[in-house]
Amino acid sequence: MLVDPLFSEADMHALIERLRLKVRQDIDSLPEEVVLNTSGTDLVEHFVTKYHLEVPQLHEDGIYVEDRGEVKIDVSGDRSATLHPVEAGRTTSRAAASQSLSPSLAIASCFATGRISTG
């Protein structure tokens, strides 16, 4: 099971720019009578409510590892992952195996197996 990094599905800068454009379009498309008959405060409140972004917050003191079991990490699409074959009859420790992974995969592996803890 390959898990995407947190917040990797969208570009925040592009999202904010799209919202900024949408707000301008909405304001420009308001009928003249609405603009003249609605207070500026009410218009601002309307658009703030409509386009408000709820930004997620990470609380480092709440980070924990739920399952410390074995984890399979699909590195087939990661060009920075270097896998070295193990010679016949020789075993490789997890620490040695993680050295052949890219730094981000090695860290993910350590978190997944519980070798790194934030608390």
C-alpha beads as a LAMMPS data file, in Angstrom:
LAMMPS data file: protein, C-alpha beads

119 atoms
118 bonds

1 atom types
1 bond types

-500.0 500.0 xlo xhi
-500.0 500.0 ylo yhi
-500.0 500.0 zlo zhi

Masses

1 110.0

Atoms # bond

1 1 1 0.000 0.000 0.000
2 1 1 1.584 3.262 -1.137
3 1 1 0.498 6.332 0.804
4 1 1 0.881 9.781 -0.738
5 1 1 2.677 12.374 1.366
6 1 1 0.383 14.580 3.395
7 1 1 -1.065 17.536 1.421
8 1 1 0.587 16.406 -1.840
9 1 1 -2.567 16.269 -3.939
10 1 1 -2.903 20.015 -4.479
11 1 1 -0.720 23.047 -4.978
12 1 1 -1.732 25.551 -2.289
13 1 1 -0.433 28.551 -4.225
14 1 1 -2.462 27.566 -7.314
15 1 1 -5.556 27.006 -5.147
16 1 1 -5.284 30.466 -3.590
17 1 1 -4.799 32.075 -6.997
18 1 1 -7.897 30.278 -8.368
19 1 1 -9.934 31.450 -5.373
20 1 1 -8.667 35.019 -5.773
21 1 1 -9.752 34.974 -9.433
22 1 1 -13.141 33.471 -8.520
23 1 1 -13.751 36.179 -5.874
24 1 1 -12.996 38.904 -8.410
25 1 1 -15.329 37.283 -10.952
26 1 1 -18.097 37.018 -8.342
27 1 1 -17.681 40.655 -7.321
28 1 1 -17.620 41.842 -10.948
29 1 1 -20.779 39.860 -11.719
30 1 1 -22.836 41.356 -8.867
31 1 1 -25.855 43.241 -10.156
32 1 1 -25.599 47.007 -9.647
33 1 1 -28.720 47.095 -7.438
34 1 1 -27.159 44.504 -5.068
35 1 1 -23.989 46.583 -4.751
36 1 1 -25.974 49.796 -4.162
37 1 1 -28.470 48.274 -1.710
38 1 1 -26.123 46.110 0.381
39 1 1 -23.725 47.465 2.967
40 1 1 -20.018 47.039 2.320
41 1 1 -19.712 45.141 5.597
42 1 1 -22.382 42.648 4.533
43 1 1 -20.710 42.114 1.155
44 1 1 -17.327 41.527 2.775
45 1 1 -18.855 39.107 5.290
46 1 1 -20.582 37.222 2.449
47 1 1 -17.366 36.748 0.464
48 1 1 -15.235 35.941 3.505
49 1 1 -17.737 33.263 4.524
50 1 1 -17.989 31.886 0.989
51 1 1 -14.237 31.706 0.299
52 1 1 -12.808 31.087 3.760
53 1 1 -10.076 28.419 3.806
54 1 1 -9.829 26.179 6.841
55 1 1 -6.098 25.531 7.097
56 1 1 -5.183 22.185 8.671
57 1 1 -2.903 22.320 11.681
58 1 1 -0.442 19.636 12.666
59 1 1 0.130 19.152 16.373
60 1 1 3.561 17.579 16.877
61 1 1 2.692 16.527 20.421
62 1 1 -0.150 14.408 19.024
63 1 1 1.934 12.362 16.554
64 1 1 2.018 8.637 17.225
65 1 1 2.562 5.328 15.447
66 1 1 -0.549 3.183 15.536
67 1 1 0.848 -0.046 14.106
68 1 1 4.500 -1.000 14.376
69 1 1 4.216 -4.091 12.166
70 1 1 5.871 -4.823 8.866
71 1 1 5.220 -2.364 6.065
72 1 1 5.687 -2.883 2.340
73 1 1 6.759 0.228 0.490
74 1 1 6.369 0.268 -3.284
75 1 1 9.508 1.923 -4.644
76 1 1 9.001 0.866 -8.255
77 1 1 8.110 4.426 -9.277
78 1 1 10.826 6.137 -7.220
79 1 1 13.857 6.732 -9.409
80 1 1 15.905 7.794 -6.391
81 1 1 15.456 4.386 -4.718
82 1 1 18.471 2.166 -5.237
83 1 1 17.938 -1.482 -4.455
84 1 1 20.953 -3.785 -4.213
85 1 1 20.557 -7.543 -4.607
86 1 1 21.557 -9.656 -1.616
87 1 1 24.136 -12.351 -2.241
88 1 1 22.994 -15.944 -1.829
89 1 1 23.141 -17.113 1.780
90 1 1 23.643 -13.592 3.148
91 1 1 21.011 -11.760 5.157
92 1 1 20.492 -8.029 5.253
93 1 1 19.309 -6.175 8.334
94 1 1 16.571 -3.556 8.142
95 1 1 19.154 -0.878 8.928
96 1 1 21.365 -1.980 6.036
97 1 1 18.362 -2.261 3.719
98 1 1 17.196 1.226 4.627
99 1 1 20.620 2.620 3.697
100 1 1 20.000 1.608 0.086
101 1 1 16.707 3.554 -0.026
102 1 1 16.385 7.225 -0.807
103 1 1 16.487 9.368 2.353
104 1 1 12.726 10.041 2.281
105 1 1 11.899 6.331 1.922
106 1 1 14.381 5.390 4.639
107 1 1 12.776 7.891 7.031
108 1 1 9.270 6.681 6.124
109 1 1 10.416 3.117 6.734
110 1 1 11.833 4.049 10.152
111 1 1 8.581 5.781 11.160
112 1 1 6.517 2.859 9.901
113 1 1 8.558 0.309 11.843
114 1 1 8.688 2.425 14.999
115 1 1 12.444 3.011 14.944
116 1 1 11.764 6.779 14.958
117 1 1 9.375 8.239 17.478
118 1 1 8.304 11.826 17.998
119 1 1 7.367 11.359 21.606

Bonds

1 1 1 2
2 1 2 3
3 1 3 4
4 1 4 5
5 1 5 6
6 1 6 7
7 1 7 8
8 1 8 9
9 1 9 10
10 1 10 11
11 1 11 12
12 1 12 13
13 1 13 14
14 1 14 15
15 1 15 16
16 1 16 17
17 1 17 18
18 1 18 19
19 1 19 20
20 1 20 21
21 1 21 22
22 1 22 23
23 1 23 24
24 1 24 25
25 1 25 26
26 1 26 27
27 1 27 28
28 1 28 29
29 1 29 30
30 1 30 31
31 1 31 32
32 1 32 33
33 1 33 34
34 1 34 35
35 1 35 36
36 1 36 37
37 1 37 38
38 1 38 39
39 1 39 40
40 1 40 41
41 1 41 42
42 1 42 43
43 1 43 44
44 1 44 45
45 1 45 46
46 1 46 47
47 1 47 48
48 1 48 49
49 1 49 50
50 1 50 51
51 1 51 52
52 1 52 53
53 1 53 54
54 1 54 55
55 1 55 56
56 1 56 57
57 1 57 58
58 1 58 59
59 1 59 60
60 1 60 61
61 1 61 62
62 1 62 63
63 1 63 64
64 1 64 65
65 1 65 66
66 1 66 67
67 1 67 68
68 1 68 69
69 1 69 70
70 1 70 71
71 1 71 72
72 1 72 73
73 1 73 74
74 1 74 75
75 1 75 76
76 1 76 77
77 1 77 78
78 1 78 79
79 1 79 80
80 1 80 81
81 1 81 82
82 1 82 83
83 1 83 84
84 1 84 85
85 1 85 86
86 1 86 87
87 1 87 88
88 1 88 89
89 1 89 90
90 1 90 91
91 1 91 92
92 1 92 93
93 1 93 94
94 1 94 95
95 1 95 96
96 1 96 97
97 1 97 98
98 1 98 99
99 1 99 100
100 1 100 101
101 1 101 102
102 1 102 103
103 1 103 104
104 1 104 105
105 1 105 106
106 1 106 107
107 1 107 108
108 1 108 109
109 1 109 110
110 1 110 111
111 1 111 112
112 1 112 113
113 1 113 114
114 1 114 115
115 1 115 116
116 1 116 117
117 1 117 118
118 1 118 119
